[in-house]
Amino acid sequence: LDIDELGKRAMASHWSTLTKEQQARFTTVLRELIEASYVRGLRANLTYSVEYASEATDASGNTVVLTKVKTQRKGKPLVIEVEYVLVSSGGSLKAWDVRTDGVGLVENYRVMFDKIMKREKFEGLIKRMQDKKAKS
């Protein structure tokens, strides 16, 4: 997962207003937050399998890989479709978005980050992210 690209796209118009130092600080905290969240999610579902269902190119030229995660919830079988949106970078493909139920991380983060940036500015956003990470 290319968290730098995900963060840049999620910050949208705010990205260009940040200094290089703020951008680096933001991506560091975002990486820590996402990694902590994924580790927690993996620990919660230790029994799962992943099926690679398809690969296609979307209208923007991104490669979209559809996977099906097979697990259980409350003892019942559960299949979760997860799409990885990839972009070619330096001769390899890197995921910059992950979509579940048609909604991506970038879109979710963009809406949330925009609201916080408008009300609390950059320092408020970083504080919220660090507080959330501390709770995970």
Salt bridges, closest charged atoms under 4 A:
ASP4 OD1 - ARG31 NH2 2.84
GLU5 OE2 - ARG9 NE 2.73
GLU32 OE1 - LYS133 NZ 3.30
GLU51 OE1 - LYS70 NZ 2.98
GLU81 OE2 - LYS68 NZ 3.93
GLU83 OE1 - ARG99 NH1 3.57
ASP114 OD1 - HIS14 NE2 2.63
ASP114 OD2 - LYS118 NZ 3.13
GLU120 OE2 - ARG119 NH2 3.83
GLU120 OE2 - ARG128 NH2 2.78
GLU123 OE2 - ARG25 NH1 2.89
ASP131 OD2 - LYS127 NZ 2.87
